Amino acid sequence: MNCVPDNGHSDDGELFREFDHTGDLGIELEAPSRPELFAHALTALSRLMVEPDGIRPLEARRLELAAASDPDLMHDLLSAALTLFLADGFIWQDASVAEQDGGLAATLRGEPFDRRRHSLIQELKAVTYHRLSVEQSNGRWRARIVIDV
């Protein structure tokens, strides 16, 4: 299991943990609140694609979503963010999330991806429903996400 250094978002010293999954990439996240869990997931998605050094928070993009369940909401939110990168070339340094009308409003702060300044780590194809979970337990929120690479 690889650990990614904390960027100040989590209590235990890491933003997310990768787990082995054949042909895909799996991550596990934990946060003290539901909005923070979704924000961590958005930031982790960005860090899986592009080295965070050099990403400047010059612009903000807002995503507003609602879904029937938290796993559906996680899937849809991460898929929308991935589309921002793949279709619009927008890479974000960090994210914040707030509860809104039964759904979530996420703000991604970043800039257009520039191959001369940003280092691509890996291309991600899609967020999957395979083994996707979002749950609250013992006052903490946890998620498990598998991404097609």
Contacts in CASP RR format, 6 or more apart in sequence:
PFRMAT RR
TARGET T0000
AUTHOR 0000-0000-0000
METHOD contacts of the structure
MODEL  1
MNCVPDNGHSDDGELFREFDHTGDLGIELEAPSRPELFAHALTALSRLMV
EPDGIRPLEARRLELAAASDPDLMHDLLSAALTLFLADGFIWQDASVAEQ
DGGLAATLRGEPFDRRRHSLIQELKAVTYHRLSVEQSNGRWRARIVIDV
1 17 0 8 1.000
1 18 0 8 1.000
1 19 0 8 1.000
1 20 0 8 1.000
2 17 0 8 1.000
2 18 0 8 1.000
3 14 0 8 1.000
3 17 0 8 1.000
4 14 0 8 1.000
4 15 0 8 1.000
4 16 0 8 1.000
4 17 0 8 1.000
4 18 0 8 1.000
4 44 0 8 1.000
4 47 0 8 1.000
5 13 0 8 1.000
5 14 0 8 1.000
5 15 0 8 1.000
6 13 0 8 1.000
6 14 0 8 1.000
6 15 0 8 1.000
7 15 0 8 1.000
7 43 0 8 1.000
7 52 0 8 1.000
7 94 0 8 1.000
8 15 0 8 1.000
9 15 0 8 1.000
9 31 0 8 1.000
9 36 0 8 1.000
9 39 0 8 1.000
9 40 0 8 1.000
9 43 0 8 1.000
9 94 0 8 1.000
10 30 0 8 1.000
10 31 0 8 1.000
10 40 0 8 1.000
11 32 0 8 1.000
12 30 0 8 1.000
15 29 0 8 1.000
15 40 0 8 1.000
15 43 0 8 1.000
15 44 0 8 1.000
15 47 0 8 1.000
16 27 0 8 1.000
16 28 0 8 1.000
16 29 0 8 1.000
16 40 0 8 1.000
16 41 0 8 1.000
16 44 0 8 1.000
16 47 0 8 1.000
17 27 0 8 1.000
17 28 0 8 1.000
17 29 0 8 1.000
18 25 0 8 1.000
18 26 0 8 1.000
18 27 0 8 1.000
19 26 0 8 1.000
19 27 0 8 1.000
19 28 0 8 1.000
19 144 0 8 1.000
20 26 0 8 1.000
21 131 0 8 1.000
21 146 0 8 1.000
23 148 0 8 1.000
23 149 0 8 1.000
24 128 0 8 1.000
24 130 0 8 1.000
24 146 0 8 1.000
24 147 0 8 1.000
24 148 0 8 1.000
24 149 0 8 1.000
25 48 0 8 1.000
25 122 0 8 1.000
25 124 0 8 1.000
25 146 0 8 1.000
25 147 0 8 1.000
25 149 0 8 1.000
26 144 0 8 1.000
26 145 0 8 1.000
26 146 0 8 1.000
26 147 0 8 1.000
27 41 0 8 1.000
27 44 0 8 1.000
27 48 0 8 1.000
27 144 0 8 1.000
27 145 0 8 1.000
27 147 0 8 1.000
28 142 0 8 1.000
28 143 0 8 1.000
28 144 0 8 1.000
28 145 0 8 1.000
29 37 0 8 1.000
29 40 0 8 1.000
29 41 0 8 1.000
29 44 0 8 1.000
29 142 0 8 1.000
29 143 0 8 1.000
29 145 0 8 1.000
30 37 0 8 1.000
30 40 0 8 1.000
30 140 0 8 1.000
30 141 0 8 1.000
30 142 0 8 1.000
30 143 0 8 1.000
31 37 0 8 1.000
31 39 0 8 1.000
31 40 0 8 1.000
31 140 0 8 1.000
31 141 0 8 1.000
32 139 0 8 1.000
32 140 0 8 1.000
32 141 0 8 1.000
33 141 0 8 1.000
34 70 0 8 1.000
34 99 0 8 1.000
34 136 0 8 1.000
34 141 0 8 1.000
35 96 0 8 1.000
35 97 0 8 1.000
35 98 0 8 1.000
35 99 0 8 1.000
35 104 0 8 1.000
36 97 0 8 1.000
36 141 0 8 1.000
37 134 0 8 1.000
37 141 0 8 1.000
37 142 0 8 1.000
37 143 0 8 1.000
38 73 0 8 1.000
38 74 0 8 1.000
38 77 0 8 1.000
38 97 0 8 1.000
38 104 0 8 1.000
38 106 0 8 1.000
39 94 0 8 1.000
39 95 0 8 1.000
39 96 0 8 1.000
39 97 0 8 1.000
39 106 0 8 1.000
41 74 0 8 1.000
41 77 0 8 1.000
41 78 0 8 1.000
41 143 0 8 1.000
41 145 0 8 1.000
42 77 0 8 1.000
42 78 0 8 1.000
42 81 0 8 1.000
42 92 0 8 1.000
42 95 0 8 1.000
42 97 0 8 1.000
42 106 0 8 1.000
42 108 0 8 1.000
43 92 0 8 1.000
43 94 0 8 1.000
43 95 0 8 1.000
45 78 0 8 1.000
45 81 0 8 1.000
45 82 0 8 1.000
45 124 0 8 1.000
45 127 0 8 1.000
45 147 0 8 1.000
46 52 0 8 1.000
46 55 0 8 1.000
46 81 0 8 1.000
46 85 0 8 1.000
46 91 0 8 1.000
46 92 0 8 1.000
46 93 0 8 1.000
46 94 0 8 1.000
46 95 0 8 1.000
46 108 0 8 1.000
47 121 0 8 1.000
48 121 0 8 1.000
48 122 0 8 1.000
48 124 0 8 1.000
48 147 0 8 1.000
49 85 0 8 1.000
49 91 0 8 1.000
49 120 0 8 1.000
49 121 0 8 1.000
49 122 0 8 1.000
49 123 0 8 1.000
49 124 0 8 1.000
50 91 0 8 1.000
50 113 0 8 1.000
50 118 0 8 1.000
50 119 0 8 1.000
50 120 0 8 1.000
50 121 0 8 1.000
51 118 0 8 1.000
51 119 0 8 1.000
51 121 0 8 1.000
52 93 0 8 1.000
53 119 0 8 1.000
54 117 0 8 1.000
54 118 0 8 1.000
55 91 0 8 1.000
55 92 0 8 1.000
55 93 0 8 1.000
55 110 0 8 1.000
55 111 0 8 1.000
55 118 0 8 1.000
56 93 0 8 1.000
56 110 0 8 1.000
56 111 0 8 1.000
57 92 0 8 1.000
57 93 0 8 1.000
57 94 0 8 1.000
57 109 0 8 1.000
57 110 0 8 1.000
57 111 0 8 1.000
58 110 0 8 1.000
58 111 0 8 1.000
59 90 0 8 1.000
59 109 0 8 1.000
59 110 0 8 1.000
59 111 0 8 1.000
59 112 0 8 1.000
60 107 0 8 1.000
60 108 0 8 1.000
60 109 0 8 1.000
60 110 0 8 1.000
61 84 0 8 1.000
61 90 0 8 1.000
61 92 0 8 1.000
61 107 0 8 1.000
61 108 0 8 1.000
61 110 0 8 1.000
62 105 0 8 1.000
62 106 0 8 1.000
62 107 0 8 1.000
62 108 0 8 1.000
63 77 0 8 1.000
63 80 0 8 1.000
63 81 0 8 1.000
63 84 0 8 1.000
63 105 0 8 1.000
63 106 0 8 1.000
63 108 0 8 1.000
64 100 0 8 1.000
64 103 0 8 1.000
64 104 0 8 1.000
64 105 0 8 1.000
64 106 0 8 1.000
65 73 0 8 1.000
65 76 0 8 1.000
65 77 0 8 1.000
65 80 0 8 1.000
65 103 0 8 1.000
65 104 0 8 1.000
65 106 0 8 1.000
66 73 0 8 1.000
66 101 0 8 1.000
66 102 0 8 1.000
66 103 0 8 1.000
66 104 0 8 1.000
67 73 0 8 1.000
67 75 0 8 1.000
67 76 0 8 1.000
67 103 0 8 1.000
69 134 0 8 1.000
70 134 0 8 1.000
70 135 0 8 1.000
71 129 0 8 1.000
71 132 0 8 1.000
71 133 0 8 1.000
71 134 0 8 1.000
73 103 0 8 1.000
73 104 0 8 1.000
73 134 0 8 1.000
74 132 0 8 1.000
74 134 0 8 1.000
74 143 0 8 1.000
74 145 0 8 1.000
75 127 0 8 1.000
75 128 0 8 1.000
75 129 0 8 1.000
75 132 0 8 1.000
77 104 0 8 1.000
77 106 0 8 1.000
78 127 0 8 1.000
78 145 0 8 1.000
78 147 0 8 1.000
79 126 0 8 1.000
79 127 0 8 1.000
81 92 0 8 1.000
81 95 0 8 1.000
81 106 0 8 1.000
81 108 0 8 1.000
82 124 0 8 1.000
82 126 0 8 1.000
82 127 0 8 1.000
84 90 0 8 1.000
84 92 0 8 1.000
84 108 0 8 1.000
85 91 0 8 1.000
85 113 0 8 1.000
89 112 0 8 1.000
89 113 0 8 1.000
90 108 0 8 1.000
90 110 0 8 1.000
90 111 0 8 1.000
90 112 0 8 1.000
90 113 0 8 1.000
91 110 0 8 1.000
91 111 0 8 1.000
91 112 0 8 1.000
91 113 0 8 1.000
91 118 0 8 1.000
92 108 0 8 1.000
92 109 0 8 1.000
92 110 0 8 1.000
93 109 0 8 1.000
93 110 0 8 1.000
94 108 0 8 1.000
94 109 0 8 1.000
95 106 0 8 1.000
95 107 0 8 1.000
95 108 0 8 1.000
95 109 0 8 1.000
96 106 0 8 1.000
96 107 0 8 1.000
96 109 0 8 1.000
97 104 0 8 1.000
97 105 0 8 1.000
97 106 0 8 1.000
97 107 0 8 1.000
98 104 0 8 1.000
98 105 0 8 1.000
99 105 0 8 1.000
122 149 0 8 1.000
123 149 0 8 1.000
124 147 0 8 1.000
124 148 0 8 1.000
124 149 0 8 1.000
125 147 0 8 1.000
125 148 0 8 1.000
125 149 0 8 1.000
126 147 0 8 1.000
126 148 0 8 1.000
127 145 0 8 1.000
127 146 0 8 1.000
127 147 0 8 1.000
127 148 0 8 1.000
128 146 0 8 1.000
128 147 0 8 1.000
128 148 0 8 1.000
130 146 0 8 1.000
131 144 0 8 1.000
131 146 0 8 1.000
132 143 0 8 1.000
132 144 0 8 1.000
132 145 0 8 1.000
132 146 0 8 1.000
133 142 0 8 1.000
133 143 0 8 1.000
133 144 0 8 1.000
134 141 0 8 1.000
134 142 0 8 1.000
134 143 0 8 1.000
135 141 0 8 1.000
135 142 0 8 1.000
135 143 0 8 1.000
136 142 0 8 1.000
END
